[in-house]
Amino acid sequence: MVNKKNEIPLNQQVAIVTGGSSGIGACVVKELYKSGFKVYDFSRRDEIKALGTRIKTDVTDFKVVENSVKKVFDMEGRIDLLVNCAGFGISGAIEFTEEAEAKKQLDVNFFGMTNVCRAVLPYMRAANKGRIINISSVAAICSIPFQAYYSVSKSAINTYTAALANEVHPYGITATAIMPGDIKTNFTTLREKSFKGDEEYGNRISNSVNKMEKDEINGMSPEVAGKYICKIAMKNRVKPLYAIGFSYKAVCVLVKLLPCRIANYLLRKLYA
């Protein structure tokens, strides 16, 4: 199978998608499957899916990840694409967020991603080809008050991915981070919310999270995001960073161009 011009040829290429059981990840699995990839979904859920092959995997455990990746390679003899979608969100005031909660956020969103990257890189490097896509967020550029640790985890993904892209470039491997904005998925209902200190903060914690969740409920469909990510997966060349949707691209550019004080003031007016 060969795709359109400007897209890589597909000879039953093999993809690993983390967090493919729901939300954006599930839509990525579907789009890659439709495009001719053989897809392996790494998820903690173990129910059978119609598309792709589920391998129950906890991305926060490197040994488990390493074994799952080896299993894919032993069966297929190749790993062409990795899409890291696994993640979740917490919210709450920095002052009242326990260390364990913050570490859990980073363990899943950031270190879970790095675990899978580390596990696939030896196979891609040996093959002298491969693509890694890490799902970040516009929250990486726009530091969201009362969701600070989520923003931190996504900002770390952007920095990590840019560095990784340069490290693996000589081996035919490309890496890019993709930043969705507000997406209408079960991510919203699964967010681990803490309103501890809301009274001390003048109800601003609950107001901020309610505003964010209203934006998400009215946000982009995950199917649109899945198609966009699949399109990036099949391009010949990729940039280190993408935002999904014109409005979010404009927001990212604006935040970068504005003086930091003004950009932070606008975020404060929106979410704090």
N, C-alpha and C positions, 0 to 999 in steps of 0.2 A: 504494500500500500504506500502511495506517495501523496503527500499533501500539496497544497497550492504553493506557488512560487513564494519565496521568503519564509518557508516553513521546512523544518527538518523532515527527511524521509522517515517513514515508519515501517519497520520490518518486525512487527509484533514487539515493539519496544516494551520494556518492563518499567513500571512505575511503582513507587511506594508512596502512599499518602497516609500521614498520621492524622488522627482525629476524623477519620472518614465515615463515622457512624451517624453524624448529624450535621446540620448547618452547612457552612461553606464547604467543609471537608467532604460531605456526602455529595454535594453538587460537583465538586472537582472529580471525585471518583466516577460519577456518571458521565461527565463530559470527556474525560480521558478514555473511558471504556468505549464511548461512541466514536472517538477519534482513532481507535485501533490499538490502544495500549492494552497490555495485560497488567491489571492493577491489583496491587496488594494493599489492603487497608490495615494499618496498625491502630488498634483501638483496644481499650480496656473492656469494652463490651464484646461478648462472644456469640451473639445470636447470628444466625445464618443470613446472608444478604444475597439478593438476586444478582447484583453487579459486583465484580471483583472478588477477591479472596480475602477473607478476614483472618488475620493472625492476631490473636489476643496478646497485646503488648502494653506494658506500662513504660512509657517513655522516660520516666524519672529513674528507672533502674537500668544502668548501662549494660550490665550482663544480659538482662532479658532482651534489650534492644539488639545487642550484638548477636545473640542467638537467632532472633527473628530475621535479621538481615542476612545472616549466613544461610538460613533456611531458604530464603528467596533465591539467593545466588546458587545454592546447590540444586534447586529445582530448575532454574532458568538459565544459569550460566552468564547472566548479565544483569546489571542494574543501570538503567539509563536516566531515570528521573526520580528525584525525591521532592515531594511537596509537604512541608511541615505545616499542618493546620491545627494540630492539637493545642488546646489552650482554654483558659477560662478567665473570669474576671472577679476581682473583689472590689468593694468600695467602702469608704469610711474615712474619717479624719486621720491624718498621719499621727497626731498626738495619741489617738486611742487605738491604733492598730497594733496588735501584738506581734512580736518578732516572728512567732511561728506562722502567723497568717501571711506575713510579708514573704517569708522564706518559701512557703508553699506556692505562692504566686510565681516567684522566680524559678522555683524548681520545675514547675510544669511548663510555663510559657517560654522561659529562656534555656535553662539547663536541659530540659526535655528535648528541645530542638537541637542543642549542641550534641547531645548523646547520639541522636540519629545521624547527624552529619558526620560525626567521628566514625560511626560504624560503617557508613557507605563509602566514605572517601577512599579507603584502600582499594576497593573494587573498581571505582571510577578511575582512580589514578592508574591502576594497572591496565585498564582498557583505553586509557588516554582520551576519555570522553565522559560526558555526563552533565546534568544540569540539576542544580539545587534551588528550589524556590521556598523561601521562608515567609510565612504570612505574618505581617506586622500589623500596623494600624496607624491611621491618621493621628491617633493619640500619642504616637511616638514623636511627632512634630509639635502637636498641640498638647502641652502638659495639662491634663485635666485635673482640676482641684477635686478633692475627695475621691479620686481614683488614681492617686499618685503612683502606687506600686504597679498598677496595670500599665500606666504610661512608661514607668521605668523599665518594665520588662520588654515593652515593644521598642523603646528607644535603644535598648541593648541589642535587640535583634538587628536593627538597622546598622549599627556600628559593626557588629560581628560580621554581618553579611558582606559589607563593603570590604572589610579586611580579608575575609575568606576569598572573595572574588580575586583579589590580587595574589594571594598565596597560591591558589590552584590554577591560575591562568596558564602557566606553562604546560599543564597536563591536559589541556583540552576540556577542562571543567569550567562551567560558568555558574555564577551564583547571583541571585537577585532577591530583594525583599519587596513584597507587594503590600500596599497599605489600603485596606478597605476603610470606609467611613462607617456610618450608621447602617447596619444590616438587620433586616427583619428575620431573626432566627430565635431558637430557644436559648441562645447565649444570654439573652436578657433575663429570662426566668431562672436561669441557672446561676446568675451572678450571686456571689456570696456577699450579702449586704450587712453592714454593721452601722447602726444609727447611734452607737455609743457616743455620748458627748453632744448630741444634737441640741439639747437645751442650752448647754454652754455656748454653742456656736450659733445660737439664734435661729434654730431650725434650718440652717443653711445646708447641712449634710443631706437631710431628706429632700429638700427642695432641689438641690443639685442633681441627686440621683434620679428623682422623678422626672426632671427635665431631660436628662440623658436617655432614660428609658422610653419616654414619649417620642424622642427623635428616632430611637432604634425601631420602635414599633411601626413608625411611618417611613422607615428607611428603605434602602435598595433591597431587592429580592436576592436571596443567596444564589439563585440560578444565574442571574446576571454576573455576579462575582465569579461563579464557577466557570462560566464561559470565558470571561476575561483571563482568568488564571490559566486555563487550558490554552488559550491563544498565545500567552507569553511562553508557556512550556514548549510550544512548537516553533517559535521564532528562531531564525539562524543566530541572531545576535540580541543580547539583552542589555539594558541599562542596569546599574546597581540598585535602582529604586524606582518603583512605580506607585502612583495613587490611582484608585479606581474611581472613575467618574469625573467629569469636567469640574463640577463644583468643588470636589475635594482636592483636585489638582490645583485649582485656583487658591484654595485656602492654604495649602502647603507653601505655594509660592509667596503668598501674601505674608505669612508668618515669617518666612525667611527674609523677606525684603524689609519688613517694618522694623524699626528699632525695638529691641527686646522689651523695653518698658511699655511701649504701646501695645505690642502683641499680647503681653501678659495682662495688661489692663482689659483688653477686649475679652480674653478668656475669663477673667474675673467677672466681668459683667454678664457673660453668658452662663457660667456654671458655679459662681461663688457668691 
